[in-house]
Amino acid sequence: MTPEVHYYWRPGCPFCSMLRRGLDKRGIATVDHNIWDDPEAAAVVRSHARGNETVPTVVIDGVGLVNPSADAVAALLERSTSNA
């Protein structure tokens, strides 16, 4: 079973847009969380980003990547899928 890819972002973030394009290009489906609309999502990001609201942040099976490349997300997803 493929784990969910939680994608934390905010409007106007160019890094978020760049990662979104990379994930879409690779066909990686995500559960999206806008940290400006969801205080709980912002708290998740802070828990992975040393108290900062740095986006994009991606969380797969509890492992958080802060401002990752699409390749890094794909690699973590592959590891998580092979460990499932």
PDB file with one MODEL, atoms N, CA, C and O in Angstrom:
MODEL        1
ATOM      1  N   MET A   1       0.840  -1.183   0.000  1.00  0.00           N
ATOM      2  CA  MET A   1       0.000   0.000   0.000  1.00  0.00           C
ATOM      3  C   MET A   1       0.890   1.253   0.000  1.00  0.00           C
ATOM      4  O   MET A   1       1.863   1.328   0.750  1.00  0.00           O
ATOM      5  N   THR A   2       0.557   2.207  -0.822  1.00  0.00           N
ATOM      6  CA  THR A   2       1.328   3.440  -0.923  1.00  0.00           C
ATOM      7  C   THR A   2       0.922   4.388   0.195  1.00  0.00           C
ATOM      8  O   THR A   2      -0.264   4.668   0.370  1.00  0.00           O
ATOM      9  N   PRO A   3       1.901   4.889   0.959  1.00  0.00           N
ATOM     10  CA  PRO A   3       1.558   5.835   2.029  1.00  0.00           C
ATOM     11  C   PRO A   3       1.110   7.180   1.460  1.00  0.00           C
ATOM     12  O   PRO A   3       1.442   7.537   0.330  1.00  0.00           O
ATOM     13  N   GLU A   4       0.351   7.911   2.269  1.00  0.00           N
ATOM     14  CA  GLU A   4      -0.089   9.237   1.841  1.00  0.00           C
ATOM     15  C   GLU A   4       1.073  10.216   1.889  1.00  0.00           C
ATOM     16  O   GLU A   4       1.922  10.163   2.778  1.00  0.00           O
ATOM     17  N   VAL A   5       1.089  11.107   0.914  1.00  0.00           N
ATOM     18  CA  VAL A   5       2.085  12.168   0.837  1.00  0.00           C
ATOM     19  C   VAL A   5       1.376  13.458   1.235  1.00  0.00           C
ATOM     20  O   VAL A   5       0.553  13.982   0.484  1.00  0.00           O
ATOM     21  N   HIS A   6       1.699  13.962   2.413  1.00  0.00           N
ATOM     22  CA  HIS A   6       1.083  15.196   2.902  1.00  0.00           C
ATOM     23  C   HIS A   6       1.963  16.367   2.476  1.00  0.00           C
ATOM     24  O   HIS A   6       3.142  16.443   2.820  1.00  0.00           O
ATOM     25  N   TYR A   7       1.355  17.274   1.718  1.00  0.00           N
ATOM     26  CA  TYR A   7       2.050  18.409   1.112  1.00  0.00           C
ATOM     27  C   TYR A   7       1.541  19.688   1.782  1.00  0.00           C
ATOM     28  O   TYR A   7       0.377  20.061   1.635  1.00  0.00           O
ATOM     29  N   TYR A   8       2.426  20.345   2.514  1.00  0.00           N
ATOM     30  CA  TYR A   8       2.084  21.574   3.237  1.00  0.00           C
ATOM     31  C   TYR A   8       2.615  22.759   2.451  1.00  0.00           C
ATOM     32  O   TYR A   8       3.785  22.789   2.070  1.00  0.00           O
ATOM     33  N   TRP A   9       1.746  23.738   2.209  1.00  0.00           N
ATOM     34  CA  TRP A   9       2.084  24.862   1.339  1.00  0.00           C
ATOM     35  C   TRP A   9       1.355  26.118   1.810  1.00  0.00           C
ATOM     36  O   TRP A   9       0.570  26.079   2.758  1.00  0.00           O
ATOM     37  N   ARG A  10       1.629  27.227   1.134  1.00  0.00           N
ATOM     38  CA  ARG A  10       0.876  28.463   1.350  1.00  0.00           C
ATOM     39  C   ARG A  10       0.788  29.206   0.024  1.00  0.00           C
ATOM     40  O   ARG A  10       1.667  29.054  -0.825  1.00  0.00           O
ATOM     41  N   PRO A  11      -0.254  30.003  -0.168  1.00  0.00           N
ATOM     42  CA  PRO A  11      -0.407  30.757  -1.414  1.00  0.00           C
ATOM     43  C   PRO A  11       0.761  31.734  -1.613  1.00  0.00           C
ATOM     44  O   PRO A  11       1.277  32.322  -0.662  1.00  0.00           O
ATOM     45  N   GLY A  12       1.150  31.880  -2.860  1.00  0.00           N
ATOM     46  CA  GLY A  12       2.187  32.841  -3.215  1.00  0.00           C
ATOM     47  C   GLY A  12       3.602  32.342  -3.020  1.00  0.00           C
ATOM     48  O   GLY A  12       4.550  33.080  -3.285  1.00  0.00           O
ATOM     49  N   CYS A  13       3.774  31.123  -2.567  1.00  0.00           N
ATOM     50  CA  CYS A  13       5.108  30.568  -2.306  1.00  0.00           C
ATOM     51  C   CYS A  13       5.684  29.999  -3.606  1.00  0.00           C
ATOM     52  O   CYS A  13       5.167  29.007  -4.120  1.00  0.00           O
ATOM     53  N   PRO A  14       6.747  30.610  -4.146  1.00  0.00           N
ATOM     54  CA  PRO A  14       7.312  30.109  -5.399  1.00  0.00           C
ATOM     55  C   PRO A  14       7.947  28.733  -5.250  1.00  0.00           C
ATOM     56  O   PRO A  14       7.939  27.945  -6.195  1.00  0.00           O
ATOM     57  N   PHE A  15       8.492  28.436  -4.080  1.00  0.00           N
ATOM     58  CA  PHE A  15       9.092  27.117  -3.856  1.00  0.00           C
ATOM     59  C   PHE A  15       8.019  26.039  -3.836  1.00  0.00           C
ATOM     60  O   PHE A  15       8.236  24.918  -4.298  1.00  0.00           O
ATOM     61  N   CYS A  16       6.850  26.396  -3.290  1.00  0.00           N
ATOM     62  CA  CYS A  16       5.715  25.467  -3.279  1.00  0.00           C
ATOM     63  C   CYS A  16       5.261  25.167  -4.712  1.00  0.00           C
ATOM     64  O   CYS A  16       4.995  24.018  -5.063  1.00  0.00           O
ATOM     65  N   SER A  17       5.180  26.211  -5.524  1.00  0.00           N
ATOM     66  CA  SER A  17       4.763  26.031  -6.922  1.00  0.00           C
ATOM     67  C   SER A  17       5.747  25.154  -7.679  1.00  0.00           C
ATOM     68  O   SER A  17       5.348  24.303  -8.473  1.00  0.00           O
ATOM     69  N   MET A  18       7.032  25.364  -7.430  1.00  0.00           N
ATOM     70  CA  MET A  18       8.052  24.577  -8.114  1.00  0.00           C
ATOM     71  C   MET A  18       7.959  23.104  -7.708  1.00  0.00           C
ATOM     72  O   MET A  18       8.034  22.217  -8.558  1.00  0.00           O
ATOM     73  N   LEU A  19       7.795  22.847  -6.408  1.00  0.00           N
ATOM     74  CA  LEU A  19       7.675  21.464  -5.960  1.00  0.00           C
ATOM     75  C   LEU A  19       6.398  20.843  -6.494  1.00  0.00           C
ATOM     76  O   LEU A  19       6.409  19.688  -6.921  1.00  0.00           O
ATOM     77  N   ARG A  20       5.289  21.589  -6.480  1.00  0.00           N
ATOM     78  CA  ARG A  20       4.019  21.070  -7.006  1.00  0.00           C
ATOM     79  C   ARG A  20       4.189  20.594  -8.448  1.00  0.00           C
ATOM     80  O   ARG A  20       3.736  19.506  -8.803  1.00  0.00           O
ATOM     81  N   ARG A  21       4.847  21.416  -9.281  1.00  0.00           N
ATOM     82  CA  ARG A  21       5.072  21.019 -10.686  1.00  0.00           C
ATOM     83  C   ARG A  21       5.886  19.726 -10.765  1.00  0.00           C
ATOM     84  O   ARG A  21       5.575  18.838 -11.559  1.00  0.00           O
ATOM     85  N   GLY A  22       6.917  19.629  -9.945  1.00  0.00           N
ATOM     86  CA  GLY A  22       7.752  18.429  -9.953  1.00  0.00           C
ATOM     87  C   GLY A  22       6.999  17.186  -9.511  1.00  0.00           C
ATOM     88  O   GLY A  22       7.169  16.112 -10.089  1.00  0.00           O
ATOM     89  N   LEU A  23       6.172  17.330  -8.492  1.00  0.00           N
ATOM     90  CA  LEU A  23       5.389  16.182  -8.019  1.00  0.00           C
ATOM     91  C   LEU A  23       4.351  15.780  -9.062  1.00  0.00           C
ATOM     92  O   LEU A  23       4.151  14.593  -9.317  1.00  0.00           O
ATOM     93  N   ASP A  24       3.690  16.770  -9.664  1.00  0.00           N
ATOM     94  CA  ASP A  24       2.702  16.476 -10.707  1.00  0.00           C
ATOM     95  C   ASP A  24       3.365  15.775 -11.882  1.00  0.00           C
ATOM     96  O   ASP A  24       2.812  14.826 -12.437  1.00  0.00           O
ATOM     97  N   LYS A  25       4.544  16.240 -12.258  1.00  0.00           N
ATOM     98  CA  LYS A  25       5.270  15.646 -13.393  1.00  0.00           C
ATOM     99  C   LYS A  25       5.586  14.179 -13.124  1.00  0.00           C
ATOM    100  O   LYS A  25       5.592  13.365 -14.048  1.00  0.00           O
ATOM    101  N   ARG A  26       5.850  13.839 -11.866  1.00  0.00           N
ATOM    102  CA  ARG A  26       6.169  12.456 -11.491  1.00  0.00           C
ATOM    103  C   ARG A  26       4.928  11.631 -11.156  1.00  0.00           C
ATOM    104  O   ARG A  26       5.030  10.437 -10.875  1.00  0.00           O
ATOM    105  N   GLY A  27       3.764  12.265 -11.187  1.00  0.00           N
ATOM    106  CA  GLY A  27       2.517  11.546 -10.895  1.00  0.00           C
ATOM    107  C   GLY A  27       2.350  11.202  -9.429  1.00  0.00           C
ATOM    108  O   GLY A  27       1.674  10.231  -9.091  1.00  0.00           O
ATOM    109  N   ILE A  28       2.966  11.998  -8.546  1.00  0.00           N
ATOM    110  CA  ILE A  28       2.866  11.746  -7.109  1.00  0.00           C
ATOM    111  C   ILE A  28       1.633  12.473  -6.571  1.00  0.00           C
ATOM    112  O   ILE A  28       1.573  13.703  -6.576  1.00  0.00           O
ATOM    113  N   ALA A  29       0.664  11.704  -6.113  1.00  0.00           N
ATOM    114  CA  ALA A  29      -0.565  12.261  -5.547  1.00  0.00           C
ATOM    115  C   ALA A  29      -0.282  12.755  -4.133  1.00  0.00           C
ATOM    116  O   ALA A  29       0.513  12.161  -3.405  1.00  0.00           O
ATOM    117  N   THR A  30      -0.942  13.849  -3.752  1.00  0.00           N
ATOM    118  CA  THR A  30      -0.715  14.426  -2.427  1.00  0.00           C
ATOM    119  C   THR A  30      -2.032  14.752  -1.732  1.00  0.00           C
ATOM    120  O   THR A  30      -3.074  14.923  -2.365  1.00  0.00           O
ATOM    121  N   VAL A  31      -1.944  14.829  -0.426  1.00  0.00           N
ATOM    122  CA  VAL A  31      -3.007  15.380   0.400  1.00  0.00           C
ATOM    123  C   VAL A  31      -2.512  16.780   0.748  1.00  0.00           C
ATOM    124  O   VAL A  31      -1.517  16.927   1.458  1.00  0.00           O
ATOM    125  N   ASP A  32      -3.197  17.805   0.255  1.00  0.00           N
ATOM    126  CA  ASP A  32      -2.710  19.180   0.371  1.00  0.00           C
ATOM    127  C   ASP A  32      -3.232  19.872   1.620  1.00  0.00           C
ATOM    128  O   ASP A  32      -4.388  19.708   2.010  1.00  0.00           O
ATOM    129  N   HIS A  33      -2.340  20.658   2.243  1.00  0.00           N
ATOM    130  CA  HIS A  33      -2.680  21.405   3.451  1.00  0.00           C
ATOM    131  C   HIS A  33      -2.154  22.829   3.298  1.00  0.00           C
ATOM    132  O   HIS A  33      -0.944  23.047   3.236  1.00  0.00           O
ATOM    133  N   ASN A  34      -3.063  23.789   3.237  1.00  0.00           N
ATOM    134  CA  ASN A  34      -2.693  25.199   3.173  1.00  0.00           C
ATOM    135  C   ASN A  34      -2.482  25.675   4.608  1.00  0.00           C
ATOM    136  O   ASN A  34      -3.437  25.742   5.382  1.00  0.00           O
ATOM    137  N   ILE A  35      -1.247  26.005   4.970  1.00  0.00           N
ATOM    138  CA  ILE A  35      -0.963  26.349   6.369  1.00  0.00           C
ATOM    139  C   ILE A  35      -1.594  27.674   6.788  1.00  0.00           C
ATOM    140  O   ILE A  35      -1.736  27.930   7.984  1.00  0.00           O
ATOM    141  N   TRP A  36      -1.973  28.513   5.838  1.00  0.00           N
ATOM    142  CA  TRP A  36      -2.630  29.770   6.191  1.00  0.00           C
ATOM    143  C   TRP A  36      -4.103  29.565   6.513  1.00  0.00           C
ATOM    144  O   TRP A  36      -4.707  30.391   7.197  1.00  0.00           O
ATOM    145  N   ASP A  37      -4.688  28.474   6.029  1.00  0.00           N
ATOM    146  CA  ASP A  37      -6.089  28.180   6.288  1.00  0.00           C
ATOM    147  C   ASP A  37      -6.295  27.169   7.410  1.00  0.00           C
ATOM    148  O   ASP A  37      -7.412  27.006   7.901  1.00  0.00           O
ATOM    149  N   ASP A  38      -5.231  26.493   7.816  1.00  0.00           N
ATOM    150  CA  ASP A  38      -5.357  25.381   8.750  1.00  0.00           C
ATOM    151  C   ASP A  38      -4.289  25.471   9.840  1.00  0.00           C
ATOM    152  O   ASP A  38      -3.135  25.111   9.609  1.00  0.00           O
ATOM    153  N   PRO A  39      -4.670  25.948  11.026  1.00  0.00           N
ATOM    154  CA  PRO A  39      -3.694  26.076  12.118  1.00  0.00           C
ATOM    155  C   PRO A  39      -3.034  24.751  12.506  1.00  0.00           C
ATOM    156  O   PRO A  39      -1.865  24.732  12.894  1.00  0.00           O
ATOM    157  N   GLU A  40      -3.770  23.653  12.404  1.00  0.00           N
ATOM    158  CA  GLU A  40      -3.173  22.354  12.715  1.00  0.00           C
ATOM    159  C   GLU A  40      -2.087  21.991  11.709  1.00  0.00           C
ATOM    160  O   GLU A  40      -1.067  21.411  12.078  1.00  0.00           O
ATOM    161  N   ALA A  41      -2.302  22.330  10.444  1.00  0.00           N
ATOM    162  CA  ALA A  41      -1.290  22.080   9.419  1.00  0.00           C
ATOM    163  C   ALA A  41      -0.045  22.922   9.691  1.00  0.00           C
ATOM    164  O   ALA A  41       1.079  22.443   9.541  1.00  0.00           O
ATOM    165  N   ALA A  42      -0.247  24.163  10.087  1.00  0.00           N
ATOM    166  CA  ALA A  42       0.883  25.031  10.421  1.00  0.00           C
ATOM    167  C   ALA A  42       1.669  24.443  11.590  1.00  0.00           C
ATOM    168  O   ALA A  42       2.898  24.521  11.609  1.00  0.00           O
ATOM    169  N   ALA A  43       0.981  23.862  12.554  1.00  0.00           N
ATOM    170  CA  ALA A  43       1.655  23.243  13.700  1.00  0.00           C
ATOM    171  C   ALA A  43       2.483  22.039  13.267  1.00  0.00           C
ATOM    172  O   ALA A  43       3.578  21.821  13.784  1.00  0.00           O
ATOM    173  N   VAL A  44       1.965  21.255  12.320  1.00  0.00           N
ATOM    174  CA  VAL A  44       2.725  20.107  11.802  1.00  0.00           C
ATOM    175  C   VAL A  44       4.011  20.603  11.154  1.00  0.00           C
ATOM    176  O   VAL A  44       5.083  20.042  11.381  1.00  0.00           O
ATOM    177  N   VAL A  45       3.905  21.642  10.357  1.00  0.00           N
ATOM    178  CA  VAL A  45       5.093  22.189   9.694  1.00  0.00           C
ATOM    179  C   VAL A  45       6.104  22.662  10.734  1.00  0.00           C
ATOM    180  O   VAL A  45       7.292  22.362  10.620  1.00  0.00           O
ATOM    181  N   ARG A  46       5.648  23.392  11.738  1.00  0.00           N
ATOM    182  CA  ARG A  46       6.567  23.863  12.783  1.00  0.00           C
ATOM    183  C   ARG A  46       7.263  22.705  13.479  1.00  0.00           C
ATOM    184  O   ARG A  46       8.425  22.823  13.868  1.00  0.00           O
ATOM    185  N   SER A  47       6.567  21.590  13.638  1.00  0.00           N
ATOM    186  CA  SER A  47       7.159  20.434  14.318  1.00  0.00           C
ATOM    187  C   SER A  47       8.285  19.804  13.502  1.00  0.00           C
ATOM    188  O   SER A  47       9.158  19.141  14.062  1.00  0.00           O
ATOM    189  N   HIS A  48       8.272  20.001  12.207  1.00  0.00           N
ATOM    190  CA  HIS A  48       9.321  19.449  11.338  1.00  0.00           C
ATOM    191  C   HIS A  48      10.361  20.487  10.937  1.00  0.00           C
ATOM    192  O   HIS A  48      11.428  20.130  10.438  1.00  0.00           O
ATOM    193  N   ALA A  49      10.065  21.766  11.148  1.00  0.00           N
ATOM    194  CA  ALA A  49      10.939  22.839  10.645  1.00  0.00           C
ATOM    195  C   ALA A  49      11.495  23.705  11.786  1.00  0.00           C
ATOM    196  O   ALA A  49      11.609  24.924  11.655  1.00  0.00           O
ATOM    197  N   ARG A  50      11.833  23.059  12.893  1.00  0.00           N
ATOM    198  CA  ARG A  50      12.477  23.760  14.014  1.00  0.00           C
ATOM    199  C   ARG A  50      11.690  24.982  14.486  1.00  0.00           C
ATOM    200  O   ARG A  50      12.268  26.020  14.809  1.00  0.00           O
ATOM    201  N   GLY A  51      10.376  24.845  14.519  1.00  0.00           N
ATOM    202  CA  GLY A  51       9.523  25.921  15.006  1.00  0.00           C
ATOM    203  C   GLY A  51       9.138  26.953  13.967  1.00  0.00           C
ATOM    204  O   GLY A  51       8.383  27.879  14.263  1.00  0.00           O
ATOM    205  N   ASN A  52       9.646  26.807  12.753  1.00  0.00           N
ATOM    206  CA  ASN A  52       9.336  27.749  11.673  1.00  0.00           C
ATOM    207  C   ASN A  52       8.202  27.201  10.812  1.00  0.00           C
ATOM    208  O   ASN A  52       7.921  26.003  10.816  1.00  0.00           O
ATOM    209  N   GLU A  53       7.565  28.095  10.082  1.00  0.00           N
ATOM    210  CA  GLU A  53       6.518  27.680   9.141  1.00  0.00           C
ATOM    211  C   GLU A  53       7.103  27.678   7.724  1.00  0.00           C
ATOM    212  O   GLU A  53       6.622  28.386   6.839  1.00  0.00           O
ATOM    213  N   THR A  54       8.129  26.883   7.534  1.00  0.00           N
ATOM    214  CA  THR A  54       8.820  26.799   6.260  1.00  0.00           C
ATOM    215  C   THR A  54       8.079  25.842   5.334  1.00  0.00           C
ATOM    216  O   THR A  54       7.860  24.676   5.661  1.00  0.00           O
ATOM    217  N   VAL A  55       7.703  26.358   4.184  1.00  0.00           N
ATOM    218  CA  VAL A  55       7.026  25.537   3.178  1.00  0.00           C
ATOM    219  C   VAL A  55       7.772  25.668   1.859  1.00  0.00           C
ATOM    220  O   VAL A  55       8.445  26.671   1.620  1.00  0.00           O
ATOM    221  N   PRO A  56       7.656  24.672   1.015  1.00  0.00           N
ATOM    222  CA  PRO A  56       6.856  23.466   1.195  1.00  0.00           C
ATOM    223  C   PRO A  56       7.508  22.507   2.188  1.00  0.00           C
ATOM    224  O   PRO A  56       8.731  22.421   2.299  1.00  0.00           O
ATOM    225  N   THR A  57       6.658  21.805   2.889  1.00  0.00           N
ATOM    226  CA  THR A  57       7.076  20.702   3.744  1.00  0.00           C
ATOM    227  C   THR A  57       6.241  19.507   3.318  1.00  0.00           C
ATOM    228  O   THR A  57       5.039  19.626   3.082  1.00  0.00           O
ATOM    229  N   VAL A  58       6.885  18.361   3.224  1.00  0.00           N
ATOM    230  CA  VAL A  58       6.208  17.124   2.848  1.00  0.00           C
ATOM    231  C   VAL A  58       6.412  16.129   3.982  1.00  0.00           C
ATOM    232  O   VAL A  58       7.519  15.989   4.502  1.00  0.00           O
ATOM    233  N   VAL A  59       5.337  15.436   4.362  1.00  0.00           N
ATOM    234  CA  VAL A  59       5.419  14.424   5.407  1.00  0.00           C
ATOM    235  C   VAL A  59       4.876  13.110   4.851  1.00  0.00           C
ATOM    236  O   VAL A  59       3.755  13.042   4.349  1.00  0.00           O
ATOM    237  N   ILE A  60       5.706  12.067   4.956  1.00  0.00           N
ATOM    238  CA  ILE A  60       5.331  10.718   4.533  1.00  0.00           C
ATOM    239  C   ILE A  60       5.636   9.780   5.689  1.00  0.00           C
ATOM    240  O   ILE A  60       6.783   9.680   6.125  1.00  0.00           O
ATOM    241  N   ASP A  61       4.612   9.092   6.189  1.00  0.00           N
ATOM    242  CA  ASP A  61       4.785   8.161   7.311  1.00  0.00           C
ATOM    243  C   ASP A  61       5.530   8.795   8.483  1.00  0.00           C
ATOM    244  O   ASP A  61       6.381   8.153   9.099  1.00  0.00           O
ATOM    245  N   GLY A  62       5.215  10.047   8.793  1.00  0.00           N
ATOM    246  CA  GLY A  62       5.817  10.718   9.932  1.00  0.00           C
ATOM    247  C   GLY A  62       7.183  11.327   9.695  1.00  0.00           C
ATOM    248  O   GLY A  62       7.728  11.994  10.575  1.00  0.00           O
ATOM    249  N   VAL A  63       7.746  11.103   8.513  1.00  0.00           N
ATOM    250  CA  VAL A  63       9.047  11.681   8.170  1.00  0.00           C
ATOM    251  C   VAL A  63       8.811  12.971   7.400  1.00  0.00           C
ATOM    252  O   VAL A  63       8.137  12.970   6.370  1.00  0.00           O
ATOM    253  N   GLY A  64       9.365  14.068   7.897  1.00  0.00           N
ATOM    254  CA  GLY A  64       9.164  15.362   7.267  1.00  0.00           C
ATOM    255  C   GLY A  64      10.368  15.813   6.471  1.00  0.00           C
ATOM    256  O   GLY A  64      11.511  15.669   6.905  1.00  0.00           O
ATOM    257  N   LEU A  65      10.097  16.358   5.305  1.00  0.00           N
ATOM    258  CA  LEU A  65      11.122  16.974   4.459  1.00  0.00           C
ATOM    259  C   LEU A  65      10.763  18.440   4.301  1.00  0.00           C
ATOM    260  O   LEU A  65       9.663  18.765   3.855  1.00  0.00           O
ATOM    261  N   VAL A  66      11.677  19.325   4.660  1.00  0.00           N
ATOM    262  CA  VAL A  66      11.437  20.761   4.582  1.00  0.00           C
ATOM    263  C   VAL A  66      12.088  21.304   3.321  1.00  0.00           C
ATOM    264  O   VAL A  66      13.291  21.146   3.113  1.00  0.00           O
ATOM    265  N   ASN A  67      11.283  21.944   2.481  1.00  0.00           N
ATOM    266  CA  ASN A  67      11.709  22.499   1.193  1.00  0.00           C
ATOM    267  C   ASN A  67      12.491  21.474   0.368  1.00  0.00           C
ATOM    268  O   ASN A  67      13.609  21.740  -0.072  1.00  0.00           O
ATOM    269  N   PRO A  68      11.886  20.295   0.164  1.00  0.00           N
ATOM    270  CA  PRO A  68      12.595  19.242  -0.571  1.00  0.00           C
ATOM    271  C   PRO A  68      12.480  19.414  -2.080  1.00  0.00           C
ATOM    272  O   PRO A  68      11.652  20.177  -2.578  1.00  0.00           O
ATOM    273  N   SER A  69      13.315  18.699  -2.776  1.00  0.00           N
ATOM    274  CA  SER A  69      13.154  18.581  -4.226  1.00  0.00           C
ATOM    275  C   SER A  69      12.126  17.481  -4.485  1.00  0.00           C
ATOM    276  O   SER A  69      11.845  16.662  -3.609  1.00  0.00           O
ATOM    277  N   ALA A  70      11.577  17.472  -5.683  1.00  0.00           N
ATOM    278  CA  ALA A  70      10.645  16.404  -6.053  1.00  0.00           C
ATOM    279  C   ALA A  70      11.368  15.058  -6.045  1.00  0.00           C
ATOM    280  O   ALA A  70      10.766  14.035  -5.720  1.00  0.00           O
ATOM    281  N   ASP A  71      12.647  15.051  -6.397  1.00  0.00           N
ATOM    282  CA  ASP A  71      13.431  13.811  -6.366  1.00  0.00           C
ATOM    283  C   ASP A  71      13.544  13.271  -4.942  1.00  0.00           C
ATOM    284  O   ASP A  71      13.449  12.063  -4.724  1.00  0.00           O
ATOM    285  N   ALA A  72      13.746  14.168  -3.972  1.00  0.00           N
ATOM    286  CA  ALA A  72      13.848  13.736  -2.575  1.00  0.00           C
ATOM    287  C   ALA A  72      12.525  13.154  -2.094  1.00  0.00           C
ATOM    288  O   ALA A  72      12.513  12.160  -1.367  1.00  0.00           O
ATOM    289  N   VAL A  73      11.415  13.762  -2.493  1.00  0.00           N
ATOM    290  CA  VAL A  73      10.098  13.250  -2.119  1.00  0.00           C
ATOM    291  C   VAL A  73       9.887  11.875  -2.752  1.00  0.00           C
ATOM    292  O   VAL A  73       9.424  10.952  -2.082  1.00  0.00           O
ATOM    293  N   ALA A  74      10.221  11.732  -4.028  1.00  0.00           N
ATOM    294  CA  ALA A  74      10.067  10.449  -4.715  1.00  0.00           C
ATOM    295  C   ALA A  74      10.917   9.364  -4.050  1.00  0.00           C
ATOM    296  O   ALA A  74      10.477   8.221  -3.930  1.00  0.00           O
ATOM    297  N   ALA A  75      12.129   9.716  -3.620  1.00  0.00           N
ATOM    298  CA  ALA A  75      13.005   8.745  -2.972  1.00  0.00           C
ATOM    299  C   ALA A  75      12.437   8.311  -1.625  1.00  0.00           C
ATOM    300  O   ALA A  75      12.457   7.123  -1.303  1.00  0.00           O
ATOM    301  N   LEU A  76      11.929   9.262  -0.829  1.00  0.00           N
ATOM    302  CA  LEU A  76      11.328   8.915   0.461  1.00  0.00           C
ATOM    303  C   LEU A  76      10.080   8.071   0.250  1.00  0.00           C
ATOM    304  O   LEU A  76       9.846   7.114   0.988  1.00  0.00           O
ATOM    305  N   LEU A  77       9.283   8.414  -0.742  1.00  0.00           N
ATOM    306  CA  LEU A  77       8.077   7.637  -1.036  1.00  0.00           C
ATOM    307  C   LEU A  77       8.453   6.213  -1.433  1.00  0.00           C
ATOM    308  O   LEU A  77       7.803   5.255  -1.015  1.00  0.00           O
ATOM    309  N   GLU A  78       9.493   6.080  -2.232  1.00  0.00           N
ATOM    310  CA  GLU A  78       9.965   4.736  -2.641  1.00  0.00           C
ATOM    311  C   GLU A  78      10.412   3.922  -1.422  1.00  0.00           C
ATOM    312  O   GLU A  78      10.065   2.748  -1.291  1.00  0.00           O
ATOM    313  N   ARG A  79      11.187   4.559  -0.527  1.00  0.00           N
ATOM    314  CA  ARG A  79      11.642   3.861   0.686  1.00  0.00           C
ATOM    315  C   ARG A  79      10.456   3.467   1.559  1.00  0.00           C
ATOM    316  O   ARG A  79      10.410   2.358   2.090  1.00  0.00           O
ATOM    317  N   SER A  80       9.494   4.383   1.705  1.00  0.00           N
ATOM    318  CA  SER A  80       8.329   4.110   2.545  1.00  0.00           C
ATOM    319  C   SER A  80       7.475   3.003   1.950  1.00  0.00           C
ATOM    320  O   SER A  80       6.916   2.188   2.683  1.00  0.00           O
ATOM    321  N   THR A  81       7.369   2.968   0.630  1.00  0.00           N
ATOM    322  CA  THR A  81       6.572   1.940  -0.041  1.00  0.00           C
ATOM    323  C   THR A  81       7.233   0.580   0.087  1.00  0.00           C
ATOM    324  O   THR A  81       6.556  -0.429   0.284  1.00  0.00           O
ATOM    325  N   SER A  82       8.556   0.551  -0.024  1.00  0.00           N
ATOM    326  CA  SER A  82       9.254  -0.741   0.051  1.00  0.00           C
ATOM    327  C   SER A  82       9.301  -1.271   1.479  1.00  0.00           C
ATOM    328  O   SER A  82       9.485  -2.472   1.681  1.00  0.00           O
ATOM    329  N   ASN A  83       9.137  -0.391   2.483  1.00  0.00           N
ATOM    330  CA  ASN A  83       9.127  -0.816   3.881  1.00  0.00           C
ATOM    331  C   ASN A  83       7.743  -1.214   4.360  1.00  0.00           C
ATOM    332  O   ASN A  83       7.601  -1.768   5.450  1.00  0.00           O
ATOM    333  N   ALA A  84       6.722  -0.937   3.560  1.00  0.00           N
ATOM    334  CA  ALA A  84       5.345  -1.215   3.985  1.00  0.00           C
ATOM    335  C   ALA A  84       5.027  -2.685   3.916  1.00  0.00           C
ATOM    336  O   ALA A  84       3.911  -3.091   4.238  1.00  0.00           O
TER     337      ALA A  84
ENDMDL
END
